[in-house]
Amino acid sequence: MNEKIIMSDSPEAAQFRTDIKGWVSRDGRFFGDGPSAEADARYHSCTHRPCRECGAPTIKRYIKCDACRELADLASYQAMPRAEWDGKAMLYSETTDRFYSDLGEAEDHLDEMEERCTLADLRLVICEPVYVTPLESDYCIDDLPEDGELPDAVWEAMQAFNAAVAGIVLSWAPGKYALLVDGDGTI
């Protein structure tokens, strides 16, 4: 309450100074003249910057343009080891950003697509299951007093929970193996 009141139109609130130098963004934000000041000011004001691969304009939050990102994604997919599908795991398409429960579902989606594609064009990845995370003894650590210990009843309940949910699949995530597809796009 004893703090001095300074109104926005008071000379104490802000001053115009002529003794400073440095980079200023197009909206007037001052970045100084340090080693990264120019780059920071330019990045703050720009909407696009050159792609690191080809130099084409790309939205500033990306380092590569859409075409170069697509080429990099394709190269990454092509470098993945191939595996046969077990018929149980979900499949993920890098091309459509969709999950499929089986090949029939993926083929049905191919029929709906405007562009003529094969299963190989979907760039299918075999998914890995995401299981229920078991509870650990430190789960309640933030609620315990500094020198407190987890009561036996809580620990036993956590063990019972862990036993009950062991092996339950919550979701699927793209794995490290691409689906083995023949050159003609068939499995």
C-alpha positions in Angstrom: 0.0 0.0 0.0 2.9 2.4 0.6 4.2 1.9 -3.0 4.4 5.2 -5.0 1.7 5.6 -7.6 3.0 6.3 -11.1 0.4 7.1 -13.8 0.9 6.0 -17.4 1.1 9.6 -18.6 3.7 10.5 -16.0 7.3 11.3 -17.1 8.4 8.7 -14.6 6.5 5.9 -16.4 8.6 6.0 -19.6 11.3 8.1 -21.2 12.4 8.7 -24.7 16.1 8.0 -24.9 18.5 8.8 -27.6 21.6 7.2 -26.1 20.8 3.6 -27.0 21.4 1.8 -30.3 20.3 -1.6 -31.5 17.8 -3.6 -33.6 14.1 -2.8 -33.5 11.4 -5.1 -34.9 8.8 -3.7 -37.2 6.3 -3.4 -34.3 8.8 -1.3 -32.3 10.2 -3.9 -29.9 13.8 -3.2 -29.0 16.2 -6.1 -29.2 19.5 -4.3 -28.4 22.8 -4.8 -30.2 24.0 -8.1 -28.7 25.3 -11.0 -30.8 21.8 -12.4 -31.5 19.9 -9.1 -31.6 19.6 -8.8 -35.3 18.4 -12.4 -35.8 15.9 -12.1 -32.9 14.4 -8.8 -34.3 14.2 -10.2 -37.8 12.6 -13.5 -36.6 10.1 -11.6 -34.4 8.9 -9.5 -37.3 9.0 -11.9 -40.2 6.2 -14.2 -41.3 8.4 -16.4 -43.5 12.1 -17.4 -43.7 14.1 -19.4 -46.3 13.9 -23.2 -46.2 17.2 -24.6 -45.0 17.2 -27.2 -47.8 16.1 -25.3 -50.9 15.7 -21.6 -49.9 12.0 -21.4 -50.8 9.9 -19.2 -48.4 8.4 -21.2 -45.5 6.3 -20.2 -42.5 8.7 -19.0 -39.9 7.9 -21.7 -37.3 9.4 -24.4 -39.7 13.0 -24.8 -40.9 11.9 -26.6 -44.1 9.2 -25.8 -46.7 6.3 -28.2 -47.2 8.0 -30.0 -50.1 11.3 -30.5 -48.3 9.5 -31.7 -45.1 7.6 -34.2 -47.3 10.8 -35.4 -48.9 12.4 -35.8 -45.4 9.4 -37.7 -44.1 9.4 -40.0 -47.1 13.2 -40.7 -46.7 12.7 -41.4 -43.0 9.8 -43.8 -43.8 11.9 -45.5 -46.5 14.8 -46.0 -44.1 12.5 -47.8 -41.5 13.0 -51.5 -41.2 10.1 -53.6 -42.6 8.1 -56.2 -40.7 5.2 -58.4 -41.4 1.9 -57.5 -39.7 0.6 -59.8 -37.0 -3.0 -59.0 -37.8 -3.7 -57.6 -34.3 -1.8 -54.4 -34.0 -3.2 -51.1 -35.3 -1.7 -49.7 -38.4 -0.9 -46.0 -38.8 -0.7 -44.2 -42.2 1.9 -41.4 -42.4 0.2 -40.2 -45.5 -3.3 -39.8 -44.2 -2.5 -39.4 -40.5 -5.1 -42.1 -39.7 -5.1 -45.3 -37.7 -6.6 -48.5 -39.2 -7.6 -51.6 -37.2 -7.0 -53.8 -40.2 -6.0 -53.8 -43.9 -9.7 -53.9 -45.0 -10.3 -50.6 -43.3 -7.2 -49.1 -45.0 -8.3 -50.5 -48.4 -11.8 -49.0 -47.9 -10.2 -45.6 -47.2 -8.2 -46.0 -50.4 -11.5 -46.4 -52.3 -12.8 -43.2 -50.8 -9.7 -41.1 -51.7 -9.9 -38.9 -54.7 -6.4 -39.6 -55.7 -5.6 -43.1 -57.0 -3.4 -44.8 -54.3 -2.1 -48.2 -53.2 -1.5 -49.5 -49.8 2.2 -48.7 -50.3 1.3 -45.0 -50.9 -0.3 -44.9 -47.4 3.1 -45.5 -45.8 1.7 -47.8 -43.2 3.5 -48.2 -39.9 2.9 -51.1 -37.4 1.7 -49.6 -34.1 2.8 -50.5 -30.6 0.4 -50.8 -27.8 0.3 -48.2 -25.0 -0.5 -49.9 -21.8 -1.9 -48.6 -18.5 1.0 -47.1 -16.5 1.4 -49.0 -13.3 1.4 -47.0 -10.1 4.7 -46.6 -8.3 5.4 -46.1 -4.6 6.3 -42.5 -5.3 2.9 -41.7 -6.8 1.7 -40.1 -3.6 5.1 -38.5 -2.7 3.8 -34.9 -3.0 1.0 -35.6 -0.5 3.2 -37.2 2.2 4.9 -35.2 4.9 8.6 -34.8 4.5 9.5 -37.9 6.6 6.3 -39.7 6.0 5.9 -43.2 4.5 3.2 -44.7 2.3 0.7 -46.6 4.5 0.7 -50.3 3.9 -3.0 -50.2 2.9 -2.3 -47.7 0.1 0.7 -49.7 -1.1 -1.4 -52.9 -1.2 -4.2 -51.1 -3.1 -1.7 -49.9 -5.6 -0.4 -53.4 -6.1 -3.9 -54.7 -6.6 -4.6 -51.9 -9.1 -1.4 -52.8 -11.0 -2.3 -56.5 -11.1 -5.8 -55.6 -12.4 -4.7 -53.4 -15.2 -1.6 -55.3 -16.3 -1.7 -55.9 -20.1 -4.7 -53.5 -20.8 -4.1 -51.5 -23.9 -5.2 -47.9 -23.7 -4.2 -46.8 -27.1 -1.7 -47.3 -30.0 1.3 -45.4 -31.1 3.2 -45.6 -34.4 6.1 -48.0 -33.9 9.5 -48.4 -35.4 8.6 -50.9 -38.2 7.0 -50.1 -41.5 4.5 -52.6 -42.9 6.1 -55.0 -45.4 4.4 -54.2 -48.7 5.2 -55.7 -52.1 6.3 -53.4 -54.9 2.8 -53.5 -56.5 1.3 -52.2 -53.3 0.0 -55.5 -51.9 0.7 -57.3 -48.6 
